[in-house]
Every structure is written in C-alpha cells, then in structure tokens.
C-alpha cells in the first residue's frame, strides 16, 4: 500500500502568515541536481565607478552631488514612488472605480562607498553600520504623524530589477499598510488572540525541534527555509525573541543581525558561485504608534535562481492564474544551503 510522503508525493503546504497555499510537486525533481551546473562569470566591478550615481562625490541622476562619504550614505530618493506633499483625494464610482491618494516618502541607503562590495563580502562591523541606519530611519520615519508603515528592502542583482550595481537598499514609508502587511497582520493577530503568544515564536520553536529546514543560527537569530516556501531557495530570518521592530534591538542584537545576514548571503553566493540575486525585506510592526503584541520581526529572502547561476524560476501559467508551485522541497533547499561553507567562494 502506498503511504503518503512529503518528499515523494504532490501536496499543498499552508502559509500561516498569509493564509495562502503553495503546491509542491517533488516527484518532478527527485534528483534536481543531477545535471550540469553552469557557472556564471560575474562582471568584475571597480572599487569606484565615475559613472555610478551612488558612488562618493558623483552627481546623482537627479542632479545632486553625493558627499565623499566613508561609511553608509542615506538620502531621499531623487525619483521617489511616494511623495510627502500628495494632496488628499478619493474617488469611488459604485465601488467599481475606486482610488485614493497615498502619501509617503522614499529613501536610499548606500551600504558602503565601495562600488564592488555586496553584503556577503562586507565585514560584520560594516554591515552593522547599515543596520544602525535602518533602526534610526525606522524610528524617525515612524514619528511622522501620517506615516503608518516603514518598509525596508533590498533588491540585489539586475534580475531583481536593481538598476545600479552599487550595493544599496531602499526604505519606503507610507500612510497606508501594504497588502502583504495586511495579510500578515490579520493572521498574526488571530494567532496571538487565540494562543497568547506570537505565531512565529511557536513556529520557530517547532522548527528548532525538527532541525529539518534550519540553515544557520546565532544567539539572537535563526535563518531557515520556511515550510511553505515558494521560491527555490527562499529563506526567512527570525528573531529568537518576539521583538516588534528593528529600533528595539540592543547593540548585541544588531551585531547578531549583521552576522546572520552575512552567514545566509555568503551561502547564497557559494551555492552557484555567483553574486546571488534576491529581494530581501523586513516585516515588522506597523509604525502606527499602537502596541502590536502580535508582531515578531522577521526578514524574507526571495531569490529566483533554481538550478544554476543562469537557470531561474519563473512565475508563469498555473502560478499566475491559480497559486504558486515548486518542485524542490523546502527540506532539500535547506539541506543544500546548510551544507555550504561559511567562507565566501572568492576568498578560497
């Protein structure tokens, strides 16, 4: 008699953060790594690029000159998607044509004056300087009376829409809560109201017992492939304690965040020996001046590479019209990442 096994048979996995499902089809890729693995020759970037609008001393696309910065550099995006002076307005035609104005502002943080250094190649101390900027920006932007959400995110690589290779991230602060935050807010609140603890506290405790999807850990954080992962090597970084937002971290916790950020991204680069692209974003309590005991800070990493540096996953067909699907299981992905060296491949 056949017995259902997660590693062999098609099944759906539930995401308790969003209430959504992912279809997993492991039988389609029982040995996903048996073919040739291509190695991409990364473009060698200079330490300084005179044509880069993010390098120190250069003129940005908006016409302003960058200072000769030595560490991180924070500035308001010259072409912000959100504007602080947007007038209030709304339209509603029988609920069919519904729109409302959105107010906010966008910032950019350059990680380093070096044009050629990404997070996995930076020192823990220098990554920590980025994290201190994140904490300061979250706190300061959250004090603006009309701001209710602060989204910190990084797009790494041109494949993820990054138009400039100079390592940087963005912060969008806005009046309304974005769609993904609304979904998580609903399920986090329902879980907390029912069980009296955060959903991610219970989930992390269960994952640490199983040890099947853990990638790496330190005193404060755990990096893992979530049970409900959609992208081939999707990962989450979860704080061991239910800290609500990045501004609440101690100095030690900021150091540990820098460490786990580097640990995970080094493994990403080592996987296919390439500068691994991804979109990373923090999900943390809204900056709406409410208590939010249900929130538990975490980071999402969504990388598109599937089999090699040049083979990527596309969301098409069934995934666009029905729901996400993946062949490689979360357990297989975690095993691959966990097995990799913590030393960057370019340093060997």
Secondary structure by P-SEA (a helix, b strand, c coil): cbbbbccccccccccccccbbbbbbccccccccccbbbbbbccccccccccccccccccccccccccccccbbbbcccccccccccccccccccccbbbbbbbbbbbbbccccccccccccccaaaaaaaaaaaaaaaaaaaacccccbbbbbbbccccccccccccbbbbbbbccccaaaaaaaaaaaaaaaaccccaaaaaaaaaaaaccccccccccccccccccccccbbbbbbbcccccccccccaaaaaaaaaaaaaaaaaaaacccccbbbbbbbbccccccccccccccbbbbbbcccccccbbbbbccccccbbbbbcccaaaaaaaaaaccccccccc
